[in-house]
């Protein structure tokens, strides 16, 4: 008899949704989390919200967000690079997820001030991601799920698409675990800089990993090496512009900056390189990591003036400030003449004149610049002047394993695996071929986690 009915690799949102779903079907479930207990949960520890379709306003959501609107947003941010049928299914299943996740003990709250344009579309966790994670762990433990920390999977025995056992390394040595079904929900490979360099080259050395150092993609490599179909490539990921002073690992949400639309962004040469007002921030914030990655030295600076300080949620680190543009340039170690010219030319080009509203495209534009700012353009003219240095912050990678609607992995020859399932970041590339919109990662994890757990339990039956 196998040691367990279902073995779940990982300890975040996707893994726990899978474990809970399987346990509610009466299965014996083991969750193997590679991190110590304090660092359990991968990126879920740092999240704030999830994006789910809903038909009407609630106590914590300001209005409806239909399946069609969700789908249109996904197509826009991915530029159509998504599995259309799978994404439609995920969005449809996100509707009941709002209720299901609350049944597991998770609570929501109204959106936080300064989060810019998310109050209608995204549900915010009361107490943040760690509180959400703790609620799921309590439910899993109450259902009898066995949870082991610092248990890293170092080998998988898979024959002809059938999982047989896993080798786990832990502080006491190594253990072999057999199970009837296997769910891989153990994140991306973003903490493996050598793997990042396969897609990005040496510039990856200047990237910052927003989450845990434990997400190294070891299970992803094993699965692909043992015949599971790969999806995505090493250069595709959720990459945002984060405070350049953040630690190399685990800075989390408090190092993210949401003030790009409020000012301009210049590179090390003190010139702008992209339209800061292309779309509302939740639909464009995840392109800025990639944009900064393509700049000299992989660094840039968000520049704005005094009236904008109360309009966004600040980083953990204070902005760099100065009473004049020349003095700010000096502090940023930028060429002062070029920097002042960039800001002066921008100010002269601002058309503006319409009510300033970051919740919608407001049509306040510039006119006559090589790179126009198409919304939220306002003069940077009121001292003191401020800037945040930013670098690419990698949240998670999109290279992973191919799955079907039942979260079952597909083998390289196209056949469905017998008892291999996946959820969360390890299969996010099925939905996110590129791009990102706020909260979709948690949606992918919760929806496919629940499906994977239910299907793994059914396979046991």
N, C-alpha and C positions, 0 to 999 in steps of 0.2 A: 504494500500500500504506500502511495506517495506521502512524503512528509506533510504536504499541504495540498489543498485543492487549487489555490491560486497564489502564485508568487508575484508580488508587485515590486519592481525596481524603481526606487525613488521615494521622496518624502514630501513633495509639494502638493499643490492643489490637484493636479491631474492624478497623481498616485493615490491620494486620499479619497478622491471621488470614486476611483476605480475600486479601492479596497472596501469602501463603505457599500457601494452598489453590490459587490460580490458577497459581502458579509450579510447583507439584507436578503440575499437569496439562500442563506443558510450555509455558505461555504466556509471552509477553514482557510484563513488568509494570513500570509506573512508579508509585511512591508519591510523591505531591506533598504535603509537609508544610509548612504555612504558617509554622511557628515556626522559630527557629534551632535548631541541633542540640542545644545544651544544654537547651533547653526542649521538646524533641520529646516527643510522646506524650500531650499533653493531660492529662486526669484520671488516666490509667493511672499516671503518675509517682507519684501520691499514694495509690494504693490499697494494700490489704494482702491481700485475699482474694477468692475467688469462691465462689458458692453453686451446687453441683451435686448432683443426685440420685445416691445410691449405695446399694447393697444391704447393705453390711456395713462394719464398722470396718476401718481400714487403719493403716499406721504413723503417719499424721498426722491421722486422723479417729477420734473415740472411739466411733462407732456408726453404724448405718444411718440414712439419710434418704431415704425412699421418694418416688417420683414423686407419689403421692397426698398425702403430707404437704407436700411442696413446693407442690403446687397449692393445697392448703387454706390454706397460709400466704400465698400470693400473693392468693387471693380475699379473705382477711381484711384484708391491708394495703391493697389497692386498693378495698375495699368492693364487689368485683365489677366494677369499672370497668376491664375488660381484654377483649381479644379472646380468648375462651375457647379456641377451636380452635388459634389461633396460640400461645397460652401453653402448652397441653398439648404441642404439638409441640416448643416450645423446651425444656421441662422434660425430655421424653424424650431430646432430643438433648444435653442437658447431661450425661447419664450417660457416653457415650463421650468427651465433651469432656475429662474429667479425664485420660484416657489420651492423647488426641490432643495436648493442650497440653504434656504432658510429653515427647512425641516431638519437639516443636519446641524442646526445650532448657530448658523451664521446670521448676523444682524447687519442691517444697512442704516445709513444716515443720509441726510441731505448733503449735496456736494459742498466741498469746502470753498471758502472765499479765495479768489486768486487762481482757481484751477482753469478758468477760461473755457467756456462753451461746452461744459460736460453735464450740466445739471439735468438736461432732458434725456440724454442718450445713455449715460453711464450710472450704474448703481455703486455708491461708495460704501466700503465696509466700515462699520462702526468700530473704531479702534485700529483701523488699518489692516494691512496684510497679515501681520503677526497675530492679531486678534482673530481674524478669519481662520488662519491656520490652526491656532489653538483650539478653536471650536470644532474643527474637523477632526483633530486628533482625539479630543474628548469623546466624540461620537464613535470614532473607529474603535477606541479602546473599550467603550461601553458595549459595543457589538462583539467583542472578543477577538478583534484583530490583533495579531502578534506583531509588535513593532521592535525592530532591532536597529540600533544606531551604530555608526562606525562599522557597518557591514558593507564592504565594497565588492561588487561582483567583478571577478577577475577572469572568469571563463564561463562559457555557455556550451552545453552539449545539445546540439541541434542536428537531427538527422532527417533529411528529406522534408524539411518544413515542419518538423515536429520537435517541440521542446521536450527535453528529458530531465535535465538537471542544470544547476548553476553552482559554480565554485565561489564561495564568499571568503574574503579576507577580513579579519577583525582583530582586535587587540589580543585575543587569546590564541590566535593561529588562523587556520583555515577550516571551513566547513562545506560539505556538499549538501545541497538542498534539492530534493526532488519535488515536483509539483505537476498537477494535471494540466494547468494552464499558466502561461507567463504573460505579464503585462509590463512593458517597458514604458516607464513614465519618469525618466531620470534626467530630463533636461537636455540642453544643447552641449556644444563643445567649446564654448567661448573662453573658458579658463585655460585652454591649451594654446599657448601662443604659437607654437610650431605649426599647429593645424591652421590657425588664423592666417599665418604667413603663406600657406598654400594658396589662399585666395587673394590676399592683400599685399604680399611681399613684405619687405622690411618695414614699411610704414606702420605695420601692426604693432611694432614695438612702442609706438606712442599712443596706443589705444588704452583706455581704462575699462576694466571689467566692473560693471555696476553691481554685480551680485557675487555669489559665493565662489571661492577658488576651487570648490569640489566638482563643478560641472566641467569635466574634461572630455566627455564624449566617449568614454571607454566602452560602454555598452553599445553605442551607435556603431563604432568600428567593428566590434565583434559580430554584430548582427549582419552588417554588410559583408564582412569577410566570410560569413557562414551562409551566404546565399540570399539574404533579404534584399529586395529591390531598393536602391538608393533614389532619393528625390532631392533636388536642389544642388547647389554648389557652395563651396567654402567661402565665397565672397558675399553671399546674401545673408543678411542679419537685421535685427532690430538695433539700430544704432542712433543714438541721440547726442546732441551737444550737451555736455555736462561740464561743470566747473573744473577747470584744469588743475585746481588745487586738491581735487578729490584723491583719496588713496587708490592704489593700483587695483585693489579688490574691495568689494562689499560696501562701497559708499552709499549705494541704494538711492532711494527717491530724494533724499535731502540734498543731493548734489546736482539734481536736474534743474534746468533753468527754463522758464516759460515766458521770457521777456523779449524774444526775438521780434515778434510783431510790433513791439512798442518802440523800437528804435531801428538801428542799422547794424549790420555785421560786417566787419572788415577783417582782412587776413593780415599776415605778418608784414605785407607790403603796404598796409594801411589803405587798401582799396576794397570796395564792395565786390562781391562775386556771385550774388544770387538775389532774387526777389524775396524780401522778407515778408511780404504781404500776399503771397500767392493764394492762400486759402486759410480757413480758420485753423487755429493752432492744433487741435487734436487730430486733424487730417494731414498735417504737414510736419509735426514736431519730429517724427522719426526719420525724416530725410536729412536732417541737419548733421547727424553724425557722419553720414557718408559724404556730405558736402565738405565738412571740415577735414575729413580724411584725405581729400584731394587737394587741400591747400598746402603751401610750403610749411614744412615742419609739423603738419597736422595740428595747427593751432589757429584760433580766430578770437575775435573780441566783439561782444555785444555792447553797443554804445547807445546810451539814452540820457535824458536829462531829468531834472528834479521832479516835475509833475508826474512822472511815471512810476516813481518808487512805490506808491501804495497800490498799484494796479496788478501786481503779480505776487506769487509766493516766492520769497527769496531763497537762495541757496543757503546751506549751512555757513558758508563763508561770506563775509561782507563784501559788497562791491568795492572796487577801486574808485576813488573819487578825487576830483580836483576842481578848483574854482575856474579854471580856463581849459580850453581844448589843448593848448600847447603844453600845459602842465600835465594833463591826462596822458597825452602822447608820450611824454617823458617817462611817466610812471609805467606805461605799458611797453616801453623800449621800442616805440615806433617812430618813424621819421615824422617830425612835427609838421613840417611844411606840407607833406603829402596828406597827412591825417587831417589838418585844418582845411586843405583844399577839398578833400572828399566830403567833409561835413558841410562846408560852405556851398559847394555845388549842389549837394542834396537839398539843403534848405531852400536854395533859390528855385529848385525844380518842384517843390511841393505845391500842389494845387489845393487839395484839402477843401475845407469849407462845409463839409457835411458832418452831421452828428457822429462823434467817435464812439464806436460800439464793437468790441472785440468778439461779441457773440455771433456776429454776422459780417459778411463782407460789406464794408461801408463805402467803398468807392472813393475813398480819399487817396489820391494817387499822386505820382510825380509825372512831370512831362519834360522830355528832352534829355534824359540820361541814357547811357548805353545799357544799363540795367535798371529798368523802372521798378519802383515799389508800387504795386497795383492796388493795395488796400492799406488802411491805417497809417498812411504817410502823414507825419507831423514834424514840424521843424524841431531840431535839437538846438535849443537856443537859451534855455533857462538854467543858469548855474545853481548849484554845483552840477558838474557833469560826471557821469558814472560809466563804468565798464566792468564786464565780467570776462575773464579769459576762459575759453572753452576748448575742450578736446573731444574726440569721438568716444562716447561711452557705449560699450557693447552690452546689451541686455541679454539677447540670446540669438543663436544661429539658426538658419533655416535648412541647412543640409541635414537630412534625416532619412527616415524609412517611409516607404509608400504604404498607404492603408486604403481599405475600402470603407463603405458606409457602416460596416459593423466593427470598425476599428481594427480589423484583422489585417496583419501585415501581408503584403504580397511578396512572393519570392521573385528572384531576378528573371525567371522565365514566365512570369505573369500569373502563376498559380497562387491561389490563396494559401497561406500557411495553415497548418492544422490547428495549432493552439498557441500562436504568437499574436499578441495584441499590443497596440501602442496608443499613447495619449500624451498630449501636451507638446512641449517644445521639440521633442524628438521626432514628431511627425507634423510640426507646424508648417513645414514647407509644402504640404499638400494644399493648404489654404493660402499661405503667404509665399508666393513665388518671389515677391519683392514688396517693399513698402510696409506700412503699418498704420493703424488707427488706434487711438487710446483704448485700452481695455480688451482688445481682441485676443491677446495672449491668454488671459484668464478664461475667456469664453471657450477657446480651443481646448484648454486643459480641462475645464469642468464638463463640457458637453462630451468630448471624446473619452474623458476619464469614466464618466458614468456608463457610456456605451461599452467601453472596453471591459469594465467590471461585470456588467450584466452578461455580455457575450462570453466572457471567460467562465462565468458561473454556469451558463447554459451548456458550454462544452463539457464541463464536468458531469453534468446530468446525462 
